[in-house]
Amino acid sequence: GVFYIIYVGMAVSVVVLVVEWVVACMMAIDQTDPEAPKTFLEAFRKRLSILERDIEENWFPSLAKRRRKQQDNDSAKKRYPSRSSSRSADFKNSRSAGSLKINGNLPDTVIDTSTKV
């Protein structure tokens, strides 16, 4: 008798979990927001990836730390290419504002280098 109650409780909890995920995925769908998922499948995959990352960070912190370090190294390689190949490009893209050099990759800003009192 007790085991039947436990089995029914487990089955009900799984059903509630599935209903919760369906409702959460339906609530996440937004056709107007470019960042939000557009379909139920996209919302489900996003939710599954969040769950995977949460399990990884909370249950296996050393694995998560290693993965973050690898991602940081990969993104640093993309952001900072070899200096020898980009040195001439930096020289060509630089502009002079007074005596201050501004790299052409930065947003256009006005820097007043004159000293008026």
GUDRENLO-763189 format. One record per atom (N, C-alpha, C, O): y, z, x; residue in one letter. Coordinates in pm, whole numbers, plus 32768, in hexadecimal, padded with zeros to 4 digits. Atoms other than C-alpha are relative to their C-alpha. Example, Ala and Ser with C-alpha at 12.3 -4.5 7.8 and 13.67 -1.06 7.14 Angstrom:
BEGIN
7F8980008059a;7E3E830C84CEa;80788000805Aa;8076804280C2a;7F897FFA7FAEs;7F9682CA8557s;806D80497FB3s;80DC805A7FE6s;
***
This chain:
BEGIN
7F8980008050g;800080008000g;807F80008056g;80DE7FB88038g;7F887FF67FACv;80F7805C8115v;80187F7C804Av;808B7F53805Bv;7FF0807D7FB5f;80B67F1A81D6f;80367F917FA7f;80837F3D7FD6f;7FC98063805By;80FE7E4780A2y;809780127FF2y;80E27FB07FECy;7F717FE5800Ai;82517EEF8084i;80477FD0807Ei;80B47F968077i;7FC5802D7F81i;82977EA981F3i;80057F678004i;806A7F2E802Ei;800280928000y;822D7D3A81CCy;80687FC67FA1y;80AC7F657FC3y;7F9D802F8060v;83057D0D8097v;808D80158038v;80E37FBF8028v;7F7E7FE77FC2g;842C7DAC814Fg;80217F9B806Bg;80927F6D8075g;7FEA80657F98m;84007CBE8273m;801D7F787FC2m;80767F307FF2m;7FEA80818041a;83EB7B90818Ba;808B7FFB7FC0a;80D07F967FC9a;7F7C7FFC803Ev;85237BFB80CDv;806C7FF68069v;80D17FB38054v;7F9B80067F96s;85E17C2D8212s;800D7F738038s;807B7F488059s;7FFA808A7FCFv;85867ACD8288v;80487FA87F9Av;80997F547FC0v;7FBD804E8068v;85F77A3A813Bv;8096801D8001v;80E67FC17FF7v;7F727FDB7FFBv;87417AFA814Ev;80427FC2807Cv;80B37F928074v;7FCB803C7F86l;87727A8082B4l;80197F6A7FEDl;80817F378017l;7FF080908017v;873C7914824Dv;80757FE67FA2v;80C57F8C7FBBv;7F908011805Dv;882C79388127v;8084801B8047v;80E67FD38030v;7F867FE17FB6e;892F79D8820De;80287F8C805Ae;809E7F698061e;7FE280717FA8w;891678B88306w;80307F877FB1w;808C7F427FDCw;7FD780738052v;893177B181F3v;809080147FCFv;80E17FB87FD6v;7F797FE48031v;8A6678588160v;80657FF78072v;80D07FBD8061v;7FA480047F8Ea;8B06788382B7a;80177F718030a;80877F4E8054a;7FF1808C7FD6c;8AC577168311c;80547FB37F9Bc;80A67F5F7FC1c;7FB180438067m;8B5476A081C6m;809380298009m;80EB7FD67FF2m;7F777FD17FF5m;8C8B777581FAm;80457FC8807Em;80BF7FBC8080m;7FC780317F82a;8CBC76EB835Ca;80287F6D7FF9a;80797F40804Aa;7FE3808F800Bi;8CCA757E82ECi;808F7FED7FCFi;80B880257F69i;7F76801F8026d;8E2F74FC82E1d;801E7F72802Dd;80217F5580A4d;7FE7808D7FE1q;8E7B738A82CEq;80897FE8803Bq;809E7F848080q;7F7780177FD3t;8FED73B5831Dt;801B8037808Bt;8074800680D0t;7FEB7FC27F7Dd;8FD3748F8456d;7FB17FB2806Ad;7F377FA6805Ed;8049804C7F9Ap;8F7E73C1858Dp;7FA180558054p;7F428021808Ep;80557FA77FB0e;8EE274F18639e;7F83802D7FB2e;7F1D804D7FEFe;806C7FCD8053a;8E0175548515a;7F927F987FEFa;7FAC7F207FF8a;806E805F8019p;8CAA74BC84D3p;80167FB37F7Ep;804E7FE87F1Dp;7FEC80568075k;8CA8739C83DAk;7F877FFE7FA3k;7F967FE67F2Bk;807A80048051t;8B3E73AF8362t;7FB68085800Bt;7FD180D88061t;80527F878000f;8A4374BE8311f;7FB0800A8082f;7FA1807680BBf;805080017F86l;896E7457843Bl;80538028807Al;8024807380D0l;7FA87FD87F91e;8A957475852De;801E80957FFBe;801E80D88062e;7FE47F72800Fa;8AEA75CB84A2a;7F8680558026a;7F9380BD8065a;807A7FB77FDEf;8980763984C2f;7FE880018096f;7FC4806880CFf;801380067F6Er;896A75C1862Ar;80658058804Ar;8043809A80ACr;7F9A7FAA7FC2k;8AAF76708682k;7FDB80927FF1k;7FE780E08050k;80297F758018r;8A3377B285E3r;7F8880258056r;7F7F80958089r;80767FE87FACl;88E87792869Cl;802680108093l;7FEE806480D9l;7FD47FF27F75s;899A776187E9s;804980848016s;803D80C18081s;7FBE7F7E7FF5i;8A71789587A6i;7F98806F8007i;7FA680CC8056i;806C7F9D7FFDl;8934795C875El;7FB980008087l;7F9A806980BEl;8042800C7F7Ee;889178D9889Be;80548040806Ee;801F808A80C2e;7FA97FC67F9Cr;89BF7938896Er;800980987FF1r;800C80E08054r;7FFA7F708019d;89D17A8F88CAd;7F8180458032d;7F8980AE8071d;807E7FC67FD0i;88607AD48910i;7FFD80008098i;7FD3806180D6i;8001800B7F6Ee;88887A5A8A75e;805B80698040e;803480A980A2e;7FA17FA47FC3e;89BA7B308ABCe;7FDC80927FE8e;7FF680E6803Ee;801E7F74801Fn;893D7C6D8A13n;7F75802C802Bn;7F6180A1804Cn;80887FDA7FDDw;87C97C648A60w;7FDD7FDE8090w;7F8C802380CFw;801C802C7F77f;87C67BAC8BAFf;80847FEC804Af;80A97F7B8069f;7F7B80107FC3p;89187BF58C55p;7FFE7FBF808Ap;805D7F7980AEp;8004803E7F7Bs;88A87B8B8DB2s;7FF27F697FF5s;802C7F208046s;800D80908016l;88427A358D2Fl;80847FC47FD2l;80AA7F577FFEl;7F7F80308031a;898E7A108C79a;80667FFB8071a;80B67F9E8079a;7FA27FFE7F8Fk;8A4F7A708DB3k;7FE67F8A805Dk;80447F4B808Dk;802380717FABr;8993796D8E7Er;802C7F7B7FC2r;805E7F238007r;7FD9807C8044r;89D3785F8D78r;80977FED8001r;80C77F7E8016r;7F6E800A7FFDr;8B4878B08D64r;80307FDA808Br;808D7F898098r;7FD980217F78k;8B6178A18EDFk;7FE77F6C801Dk;80397F29805Ck;801F808E7FEDq;8AB7774B8EDFq;80637FA87FB6q;808E7F427FEAq;7F9F804E804Dq;8BA176CD8DCDq;808980038043q;80D07F9E8043q;7F807FF77FBAd;8CD0774C8E8Ed;80027FA58079d;80667F638094d;800880587F8Cn;8C5B76948FC5n;80087F6E7FD7n;804B7F1F8019n;7FFD808A802Fd;8C2375548EFFd;808C7FD97FD2d;80BA7F6A7FEEd;7F7980208030s;8D7A75678E5As;80647FFB8074s;80C37FAE8070s;7FA780047F8Ca;8E2175B08FA9a;7FF27F7C804Ba;80547F48807Fa;801480817FBEk;8D877475903Bk;80487F917FB4k;807B7F337FF1k;7FBC8066804Fk;8E1773AB8F1Bk;8097800C800Ck;80DE7FA7800Fk;7F6F7FEB7FF9r;8F72744A8F34r;80397FE18088r;80A67FA98091r;7FCB800E7F79y;8F9A744090ACy;7FAC7F9D8050y;7F4E7FC48094y;804A80627FB0p;8F1E72FA9143p;802180128094p;8076806380B8p;7FED7FF87F70s;8F0F72CA92B8s;80927FE88025s;80CE7F887FF5s;7F71800C7FDCr;906972FB9354r;801B7F848053r;80887F4B804Ar;7FE680737FABs;903F71E0944Ds;80137F817FADs;80627F2B7FD2s;7FF480798051s;901670DC9339s;807C80047FA7s;80AD7F9B7F7Es;7F8F7FF9805Cs;9135715F9263s;8085801A8048s;80EC80268006s;7F857FE27FB7r;923571A09378r;80677F917FEFr;80DC7FAD7FD9r;7FA1806D8010s;92D270479362s;80307FF67F70s;80A37FD07F58s;7FD78004808Ca;92D6705B91E5a;8067806C7FE5a;80C580557F98a;7F9E7F958012d;939271A791F5d;80877FD7803Ad;80EF7FF68000d;7F83802D7FC3f;9495710B92DEf;80457F997FA7f;80BF7F9C7F98f;7FC780678056k;94C66FE391F4k;8034803B7F7Dk;8097800A7F46k;7FDA7FC88082n;94DE70BE90BCn;806A806E800An;809480A37FA3n;7FA07F937FF6s;95D471BB9148s;808D7FCB7FEFs;80AC7F598013s;7F7480238014r;974371B990E9r;8053806E803Fr;802480DE8051r;7FAA7F9D7FC3s;986572699186s;806680317F9As;80A77FE17F57s;7F9A7FC48055a;993E735B90C0a;804D805E805Aa;802580D1806Ea;7FBB7FB27F9Bg;9A3F73D791B6g;7FA98003807Cg;7F7E7F9A80ADg;80587FF57F8Cs;9977745A92DAs;7F7380297FD7s;7F1E8041802Ds;80817FD28033l;985074B991FBl;7FAA7F887FDCl;7FD77F2F7F94l;805C806B8021k;972173D291E8k;7FAF80297F85k;7F7F80997F7Ck;804C7FE88079i;967673B79097i;7F8F7F9B7FFCi;7FA67F238009i;80738059800An;951873299076n;800A7FB27F7En;802C7FEB7F16n;7FF780548076g;950C72068F81g;7F9C80227F94g;7FAB7FF37F23g;80637FDD8064n;93DD729C8ECEn;8030806E7FA4n;7FF480847F3Bn;7FCC7F968054l;94AC73BB8E42l;80527FC67F8Fl;80807F557F99l;7FAC8033806Bp;956473998CF9p;80907FEF802Ep;80BF80368087p;7F7680197FDAd;96C473108D11d;805780767FD7d;806180977F61d;7FA57F91801At;97B474348D2Ft;807D7FEA8053t;80797FA880BBt;7F84800B7FB6v;991A744B8D9Dv;80138082804Dv;801280EE8013v;7FEB7F8C7FABi;995275348EC1i;808A7FF0803Fi;80A37F918089i;7F7880037FCAd;9ABA757E8F18d;800180518081d;7FF180CB8080d;80017FBD7F7Dt;9ACC75CD908Bt;808D801F8031t;809E8059809Ct;7F787FE27FD4s;9C4475E3909Bs;802080917FE4s;7FE980CD7F88s;7FDA7F738011t;9CE2773A90BDt;808E80067FCEt;80EC8000801Dt;7F7C7FF5803Ek;9E0477568FCBk;801280907FD3k;7FB880CC7F99k;7FE67F768028v;9EA678A68F90v;806780037F95v;808C806F7F65v;
***
